[in-house]
């Protein structure tokens, strides 16, 4: 007996048997017990009895089977039933296939006589005939195997029970996934294929599914089999809101445009204004002079922008004012690199004297002397020129003489040293430069002291340079009461001897410690110079000298300096010494001091140490003349300009 394996078929099958004295028995449906599902018998009485055809029952038989879960075909040799000693034909075949697959098959006697030919011609065809089999995994259901190690369903798949009484399960890919569920299913990208989103929708792939979204201005699910995408209909309220928002945005945009247009217009206007002031204040002339003289003037003098100086002075804040006078206002400022400077805001410049102003600025910028305040640069972009000087920290000589404290009393030796330094600075201006420079406002408030009490001559607001062959300047009278040369006051002719007279008053201040003008006295006695000359004529010098000077100075030194001051104050300018002679005589007096007493040396050392630790407050730092002592004239409005008559 030949027996096939048990199979389950997805659709109705057919059994074909070729041979004689054979019974093809089909058993179906049960693993536990067999139920005959049918069969067929091929009978042959003689060797010639099988006939050709589509399995007529002699030599070939065929039977149909219904769809079943399990099928078993047994090919049984029936010769014993027919009481034959041997089979008429030694070969028998049985085939299982789907109904319709063998409709064209015709049986022939040659299939039995020549099995080799049969196998050659038909066996491959039969063997290649497809069989559709149903199958299942084990006899367990899904609940029983889901937590076991033998569970066959992999990633993104699920288990289904076979709907029969025999058990077992199969695996399927989840919706939106494809592949082999026994190896693992992968996501289907529905957006790569023709999708179910409408033309106004956008497809977005998601794990196991996809979404459709509508474009702006549409709403709905975006799916072809759903609502789709419907244009949004604005209600009156929403329309009003939209119009309001649009109008608001338009107004905001318009305001923004007006703002930037205003900024652009203001910037352009400021630029033109700066160019106008720069030209009016001699900026182009300054650059032209640099080209003509082939000198790098700007290396010695910096051109500052108004923005830099506004930032340095906190927009010229009143709290930054160091002093005010006839020539302008001085502010304390700090440049971007941290350098402290004094910024002088001059009064209006006479446009007719621009060339002279630039010449004077260039000249002053080239002065390099340890006892002259350095002009660092200027700004010509403002209505009035701004001059930038080095900042001297320790206040003015006037402060130290007349507002003296116990902490900083000026000893006689320090006063003499300061007198020598100021005289040397003025002598340098008068004779050592290319063009003689007359200061025209020498006074103790224009003499600054640094942290080491080194004197610095400052405030050249009324300074004038003259040709070498000139002996005087003819100008409107300008100066400070108490220091003003009487000869200059009467003739309006300023000479180098006018500076000598003013320096003589400073010498007297150092000797006496008194102010150049006394508000407590009347008439001629208000003038310190007049009172000093009267004492000298009466040979009563001790009456007017500062007690500290009288105590610390040697009589010979004090007498020599007093006589030099007397000569400087001579009403006849021609009889006054030059500044060079004054400087030499003061230097001789200083050198005559062969030694200092031990106590004096210690005293001066103490003062220098204190000066390094404590700086004079800026509140009392008046770098320019005070209004009480200024002789006002039309020249006040035109610093650094010559007014001839």
C-alpha positions in Angstrom: 0.0 0.0 0.0 1.3 3.4 -0.9 0.3 6.3 1.3 0.7 10.1 0.7 1.4 12.6 3.4 -1.5 14.4 5.0 -2.3 17.8 3.6 -4.9 20.4 3.9 -6.2 22.2 0.8 -7.5 25.7 0.4 -9.9 24.7 -2.5 -11.5 21.4 -3.9 -8.9 18.9 -5.1 -8.9 15.8 -7.4 -7.2 12.4 -7.1 -6.0 10.7 -10.3 -4.9 7.1 -10.2 -3.1 5.3 -13.1 -2.6 1.5 -13.0 -4.5 -1.8 -12.9 -6.0 -3.5 -9.8 -5.5 -0.4 -7.7 -7.8 1.3 -5.3 -7.2 5.0 -4.4 -8.7 5.6 -1.0 -9.0 9.1 0.3 -9.3 9.8 4.0 -10.2 13.3 5.3 -10.8 15.7 8.2 -9.4 14.1 11.4 -6.1 13.6 13.1 -7.7 11.4 15.7 -9.7 9.1 13.4 -10.0 8.7 9.7 -13.2 9.2 7.8 -13.4 7.8 4.2 -13.9 10.7 2.0 -14.1 8.7 -1.2 -11.9 7.0 -3.8 -11.8 5.2 -7.2 -10.8 1.9 -8.6 -8.9 1.2 -11.8 -9.6 -2.3 -13.1 -8.0 -4.3 -15.9 -9.2 -7.8 -17.0 -6.5 -8.4 -19.5 -3.4 -6.6 -20.8 -5.5 -5.1 -23.6 -8.5 -4.1 -21.6 -7.2 -0.6 -20.6 -8.5 2.0 -23.1 -7.4 5.5 -23.9 -9.4 8.5 -22.7 -9.9 10.8 -19.9 -9.7 8.1 -17.2 -12.5 5.8 -18.2 -12.0 3.5 -15.2 -9.9 0.9 -16.9 -6.2 1.6 -16.3 -7.1 5.1 -15.0 -9.6 6.5 -12.5 -10.3 9.9 -11.1 -12.4 11.2 -8.2 -13.1 14.7 -6.9 -12.7 15.8 -3.3 -14.3 18.6 -1.3 -12.3 21.3 0.5 -11.0 19.8 3.7 -8.6 20.6 6.5 -6.7 17.3 6.1 -6.4 14.8 3.2 -4.7 11.4 3.0 -4.5 9.3 -0.2 -3.8 5.6 0.1 -3.0 3.6 -3.1 -4.0 -0.1 -2.3 -3.0 -3.1 -4.5 -6.2 -5.1 -5.1 -4.8 -8.1 -7.0 -5.5 -10.3 -4.0 -9.1 -9.2 -4.2 -9.2 -10.2 -7.9 -7.3 -13.4 -7.1 -4.4 -12.6 -9.4 -0.9 -14.0 -8.8 0.7 -10.9 -10.2 0.0 -7.4 -11.3 -0.8 -7.0 -15.0 1.3 -3.9 -15.1 4.1 -3.4 -12.6 3.7 0.4 -12.2 0.9 2.4 -10.5 0.7 6.1 -10.0 -1.6 8.4 -8.0 -1.7 12.3 -8.2 -3.4 14.9 -6.2 -4.2 18.3 -7.7 -6.7 21.1 -7.9 -9.8 20.6 -10.0 -9.2 22.0 -13.4 -5.5 21.4 -13.5 -5.9 18.0 -15.2 -8.8 18.8 -17.5 -6.6 18.4 -20.6 -5.0 15.1 -19.5 -5.8 12.0 -21.6 -5.0 8.5 -20.5 -3.2 6.1 -22.8 -2.3 2.3 -22.5 1.3 3.3 -23.2 1.4 5.0 -19.8 1.3 1.4 -18.3 3.4 -0.4 -20.9 6.2 2.1 -20.9 6.4 3.9 -17.5 9.8 5.3 -18.4 8.2 7.3 -21.3 5.3 8.3 -19.1 7.6 9.7 -16.4 9.7 11.4 -19.1 6.7 13.0 -20.8 4.3 13.6 -18.0 6.0 13.2 -14.7 7.5 16.7 -14.8 4.2 18.2 -15.8 2.4 16.4 -12.9 5.2 17.2 -10.5 5.1 20.9 -11.5 1.4 21.2 -11.0 0.7 23.8 -8.3 -1.0 22.7 -5.1 -2.5 25.3 -2.8 -2.1 24.1 0.7 -3.5 25.5 3.9 -1.2 25.2 6.9 -0.9 26.1 10.5 1.6 26.2 13.3 1.3 23.5 16.0 -2.0 22.7 17.6 -2.0 25.5 20.1 -4.1 28.7 19.9 -2.9 32.2 20.1 -3.6 32.7 23.8 -1.6 29.6 24.6 1.6 30.5 22.7 1.8 34.4 22.9 4.0 34.3 26.0 6.0 31.2 25.0 9.5 31.1 23.5 8.1 29.3 20.4 5.8 32.1 19.5 6.3 32.6 15.8 4.8 36.0 15.1 7.4 38.8 14.9 7.5 42.6 14.9 4.4 44.5 13.7 2.4 41.2 13.2 -0.5 39.6 15.1 -1.8 36.1 15.7 -5.0 34.5 14.5 -6.5 31.1 15.5 -7.4 28.7 12.6 -11.2 28.4 12.6 -11.3 24.6 13.0 -11.5 22.1 15.8 -8.0 20.9 15.2 -6.2 24.0 16.7 -3.1 25.8 15.5 -2.5 29.5 14.5 -1.1 31.7 11.8 0.5 35.1 11.7 -0.6 38.2 9.8 1.0 41.7 9.2 -0.8 44.5 11.0 -2.7 47.0 9.0 -0.3 49.5 7.3 2.6 47.0 7.4 3.8 44.4 4.9 6.3 41.6 4.6 6.8 38.2 6.2 5.1 38.2 9.6 7.4 35.3 10.7 10.4 37.5 10.1 9.0 40.9 10.9 6.7 43.3 9.0 7.8 46.8 7.9 5.8 50.0 7.5 4.1 50.8 4.2 4.8 54.4 3.1 1.3 55.1 1.8 2.5 58.6 0.6 4.9 57.1 -2.0 2.0 55.4 -3.7 -1.2 56.9 -5.1 -2.7 57.9 -1.8 -6.2 58.7 -0.6 -5.5 62.4 0.0 -7.3 64.9 -2.1 -5.4 67.4 -4.3 -5.7 70.2 -1.7 -4.4 67.8 0.9 -0.9 66.9 2.1 0.0 63.3 2.8 2.0 62.6 5.9 3.2 59.0 6.5 2.9 57.6 10.1 3.8 54.2 11.5 1.2 51.8 10.2 -0.9 54.5 8.7 -0.9 58.0 7.1 -2.6 61.4 7.6 -4.1 63.9 5.2 -4.0 67.6 6.1 -5.5 70.5 4.2 -3.7 73.5 2.9 -4.2 76.9 4.4 -7.6 78.3 3.7 -9.2 74.8 3.7 -10.5 72.5 6.4 -11.5 68.8 6.7 -9.8 65.4 6.9 -8.2 65.7 3.4 -9.2 62.1 2.4 -10.8 61.1 -0.8 -13.1 58.7 1.0 -13.8 61.2 3.7 -14.8 64.9 4.0 -11.9 66.0 1.8 -10.7 69.7 1.9 -13.4 72.4 2.0 -12.6 76.1 1.5 -12.9 78.1 4.8 -15.9 80.5 4.8 -15.1 83.4 7.0 -17.9 84.6 9.2 -18.6 88.3 9.5 -16.9 88.5 12.9 -13.8 86.6 11.6 -13.7 88.8 8.5 -13.8 91.9 10.7 -11.0 90.6 12.8 -9.0 89.7 9.7 -9.6 93.2 8.3 -8.7 94.8 11.6 -5.5 92.7 11.9 -4.6 93.6 8.3 -5.2 97.3 8.9 -3.2 97.1 12.1 -0.3 95.4 10.4 -0.4 97.9 7.6 -0.4 100.8 10.1 2.5 99.2 12.0 4.4 98.7 8.8 3.7 102.3 7.7 4.8 103.6 11.1 8.0 101.5 10.9 8.7 102.9 7.4 8.1 106.5 8.7 10.4 105.8 11.7 13.3 104.5 9.5 12.7 107.3 7.0 12.9 109.8 9.8 16.1 108.2 11.1 17.6 108.2 7.7 16.7 111.8 7.1 18.0 112.8 10.6 21.2 111.0 10.0 21.6 112.6 6.6 20.8 116.0 8.1 23.3 115.5 11.0 26.0 114.5 8.5 25.4 117.6 6.4 25.4 119.7 9.6 28.7 118.2 10.7 30.2 118.7 7.3 29.1 122.4 7.4 30.6 122.9 10.9 33.8 121.0 9.9 34.2 123.3 6.9 33.3 126.5 8.8 35.7 125.6 11.7 38.6 125.1 9.3 38.6 121.3 8.9 39.3 121.3 5.2 41.9 124.0 5.7 43.6 121.8 8.3 43.8 118.8 5.8 44.9 121.1 3.0 47.7 122.5 5.2 48.9 119.0 5.9 49.2 118.3 2.2 50.9 121.6 1.4 53.4 121.4 4.3 54.0 117.6 3.8 53.8 117.2 7.5 51.8 114.5 9.3 49.9 116.9 11.5 47.2 114.4 12.4 49.9 112.1 13.9 50.5 114.7 16.5 46.9 116.0 16.8 43.9 113.7 16.6 40.6 114.7 15.0 37.9 113.6 17.3 34.3 113.0 16.3 31.5 114.7 18.2 30.1 111.3 19.0 33.3 110.3 20.8 33.4 113.5 22.9 29.7 113.3 23.7 30.2 109.8 25.0 33.4 110.9 26.9 31.5 113.7 28.7 28.1 112.0 29.1 26.7 114.4 26.6 28.5 117.3 28.2 26.8 116.7 31.5 27.0 119.6 34.0 28.5 117.3 36.6 31.5 117.0 34.3 32.3 120.7 34.3 35.8 121.5 35.6 35.7 125.2 35.1 34.1 128.1 33.2 35.6 131.3 31.9 35.7 133.9 29.2 37.1 131.5 26.7 34.6 128.7 27.2 33.8 125.7 29.5 36.1 122.8 30.4 34.7 119.3 30.9 36.3 116.2 32.3 36.0 113.3 30.0 37.1 109.7 29.6 37.9 108.4 26.1 37.0 104.9 24.9 40.4 103.5 25.7 40.1 104.8 29.3 42.3 107.9 29.0 41.1 110.9 31.1 41.2 114.2 29.2 40.1 117.8 29.6 37.7 118.9 26.9 37.4 122.7 26.3 34.2 123.8 24.6 35.2 127.2 23.1 32.9 130.0 22.3 31.9 130.9 18.8 34.7 131.3 16.2 34.8 134.3 13.9 34.5 132.8 10.4 36.8 135.6 9.2 39.6 134.2 11.4 39.3 130.5 10.6 42.7 130.3 8.9 44.4 132.0 11.9 42.6 129.6 14.2 43.8 126.5 12.4 47.3 127.8 12.3 47.3 128.4 16.0 45.8 124.9 16.7 48.4 123.2 14.6 51.1 125.3 16.3 50.0 124.4 19.8 49.7 120.7 18.9 53.4 120.7 18.0 54.5 122.2 21.4 56.3 119.4 23.3 57.5 120.7 26.7 57.2 119.0 30.1 55.8 122.1 31.7 53.2 122.8 29.0 49.8 121.0 28.9 49.7 118.9 25.8 47.0 119.6 23.2 45.9 116.1 22.1 43.4 117.1 19.4 40.2 118.8 18.4 36.7 118.3 17.1 35.5 120.5 14.3 32.1 118.9 13.7 30.3 121.0 16.3 29.0 124.6 16.1 32.0 125.6 18.3 35.4 123.9 18.2 36.2 121.4 20.9 39.8 121.2 22.1 41.1 118.1 23.9 44.0 118.4 26.3 45.8 116.1 28.6 44.1 116.0 32.1 46.2 117.2 35.0 45.0 115.6 38.3 46.3 117.8 41.1 44.4 121.1 40.5 45.7 124.6 39.9 48.4 126.6 41.6 45.7 129.1 42.7 44.0 126.4 44.7 47.2 125.3 46.5 48.2 128.9 47.3 44.9 130.4 48.3 42.8 127.4 49.4 45.6 125.7 51.2 45.0 123.0 53.8 47.2 121.5 56.5 47.6 118.4 54.4 49.1 120.2 51.4 50.9 123.4 52.4 53.3 124.5 49.7 56.8 124.9 51.1 59.1 127.7 49.9 61.3 125.2 48.0 58.3 123.8 46.2 57.1 127.4 45.3 60.5 128.2 44.0 60.6 125.0 41.9 57.1 125.8 40.4 58.3 129.4 39.6 61.3 128.0 37.7 59.2 125.5 35.8 56.6 128.1 34.7 59.3 130.6 33.7 61.0 127.9 31.6 57.7 127.1 29.9 57.0 130.7 29.0 60.6 131.3 27.8 60.2 128.2 25.6 57.0 129.7 24.1 58.6 133.1 23.5 61.9 132.0 21.9 62.3 128.3 21.4 59.5 127.7 18.9 59.4 128.4 15.2 57.1 131.3 15.8 57.1 133.1 19.1 53.9 132.4 21.1 52.5 135.0 23.6 50.3 133.3 26.2 48.4 136.6 27.0 46.6 135.1 30.1 49.4 134.0 32.5 47.9 133.5 36.0 47.9 131.0 38.8 44.6 129.4 37.7 46.2 128.6 34.3 49.1 126.8 36.0 48.3 123.2 36.8 50.1 120.8 39.1 50.4 117.1 38.4 50.7 114.3 41.0 54.4 115.2 41.6 53.7 118.9 41.8 55.3 119.5 38.4 53.9 122.8 37.0 52.0 122.8 33.6 51.1 126.0 31.8 47.6 125.7 30.3 44.7 127.5 28.7 46.1 129.0 25.5 42.6 130.4 24.6 44.1 133.9 24.1 47.5 132.8 22.9 48.9 134.4 19.7 51.9 133.5 17.5 53.6 136.3 15.7 56.3 136.5 13.0 59.8 136.6 14.2 60.4 140.2 13.0 57.2 141.4 14.9 57.6 142.9 18.4 54.0 143.2 19.4 50.3 142.5 18.6 47.7 145.1 18.4 44.4 143.7 19.6 41.4 144.5 21.7 42.3 144.3 25.3 42.0 140.8 26.7 43.1 139.5 30.1 42.4 139.1 33.8 42.3 141.9 36.4 45.2 141.7 38.7 47.4 140.1 36.1 46.9 142.6 33.2 49.8 144.6 32.0 49.0 148.3 32.5 51.0 149.3 29.5 49.0 146.8 27.3 45.8 148.1 28.8 46.6 151.6 27.7 48.1 151.0 24.3 46.3 147.7 23.2 49.8 146.5 22.1 50.7 143.2 23.5 54.3 142.2 23.7 56.3 139.4 25.2 56.9 141.8 28.2 53.2 141.7 28.8 53.5 138.0 29.7 56.5 138.9 31.9 54.3 141.3 33.9 51.6 138.7 34.4 54.3 136.2 35.5 55.6 138.8 38.0 52.1 138.8 39.6 52.3 135.0 39.9 55.7 135.4 41.6 54.2 137.8 44.1 51.4 135.3 44.8 54.0 132.7 45.6 55.9 135.1 47.9 52.9 136.5 49.7 50.2 133.8 49.5 47.7 136.6 48.7 45.1 136.9 45.9 45.9 139.3 43.0 42.8 141.3 43.7 41.5 141.9 47.2 37.8 142.5 47.7 38.5 143.6 51.3 40.5 146.7 50.2 39.7 149.8 48.1 41.3 151.9 45.5 44.8 151.1 44.3 45.4 148.9 47.3 43.0 146.3 45.8 45.8 145.3 43.5 48.4 142.9 45.0 51.0 144.2 42.5 50.5 147.8 43.7 50.8 146.8 47.4 53.9 144.7 46.7 55.6 147.5 44.9 54.8 150.0 47.7 56.4 147.6 50.2 59.5 147.2 48.1 59.9 150.9 47.8 59.5 151.2 51.6 62.0 148.4 52.0 59.3 146.6 54.1 59.2 143.3 52.3 58.6 141.3 55.5 55.3 143.0 55.9 53.7 141.4 52.9 55.5 138.0 52.7 53.7 134.8 53.6 54.7 133.8 57.2 55.5 130.2 56.0 57.7 131.6 53.2 59.4 134.0 55.7 60.0 131.1 58.0 61.3 128.6 55.5 63.2 130.8 53.0 66.6 132.3 53.3 66.7 136.1 53.3 69.0 136.3 50.3 66.7 134.0 48.3 63.6 135.8 49.2 65.2 139.2 48.5 66.5 138.0 45.1 63.1 136.6 44.0 61.3 139.8 45.3 63.6 142.1 43.4 63.1 140.0 40.2 59.3 140.2 40.7 59.7 144.0 41.1 61.5 144.2 37.8 58.8 142.1 36.1 56.2 144.5 37.4 57.9 147.6 36.1 55.3 149.9 34.5 57.7 150.5 31.6 57.7 147.3 29.6 61.1 147.9 28.0 62.7 147.8 31.5 61.3 144.4 32.3 63.5 141.3 31.8 62.7 138.7 29.1 61.2 135.4 30.2 64.5 133.8 29.3 66.3 136.1 31.7 63.7 135.5 34.4 64.1 131.7 34.0 67.9 132.0 34.3 67.8 134.2 37.4 65.3 131.9 39.2 67.4 128.9 38.3 70.4 130.6 39.8 68.5 131.2 43.0 67.4 127.6 43.1 70.9 126.3 42.6 72.2 128.6 45.3 70.4 126.4 47.7 73.4 124.2 48.6 71.5 121.9 50.8 68.3 121.4 52.6 67.9 120.8 56.3 67.1 117.3 57.3 63.7 118.4 58.6 62.9 120.2 55.3 63.9 117.1 53.2 61.7 114.9 55.3 58.9 117.5 55.0 59.1 117.6 51.2 59.2 113.8 50.9 56.1 113.6 53.0 54.3 116.0 50.8 55.3 114.1 47.6 54.1 110.8 49.1 50.8 112.3 50.1 50.4 113.8 46.7 50.6 110.4 45.1 47.9 109.0 47.4 45.4 111.8 47.4 44.3 113.9 44.5 42.7 117.3 44.6 38.9 117.1 44.1 37.7 117.9 40.6 35.0 120.1 42.2 37.6 122.9 42.8 39.4 122.4 39.6 39.0 125.6 37.7 41.1 125.4 34.7 39.9 128.6 33.1 39.5 132.1 34.4 36.7 132.9 36.9 34.2 135.4 35.7 35.0 137.8 38.5 38.5 138.5 37.2 37.8 138.6 33.4 37.8 141.7 31.3 35.1 141.0 28.8 35.4 142.2 25.2 34.4 141.1 21.7 37.5 138.8 21.7 35.8 136.5 24.3 33.7 135.0 21.5 36.7 134.2 19.3 39.4 132.1 21.0 42.7 131.8 19.3 42.0 134.8 17.0 43.9 138.0 16.5 41.8 141.2 16.4 43.8 144.0 15.0 42.9 147.6 15.1 
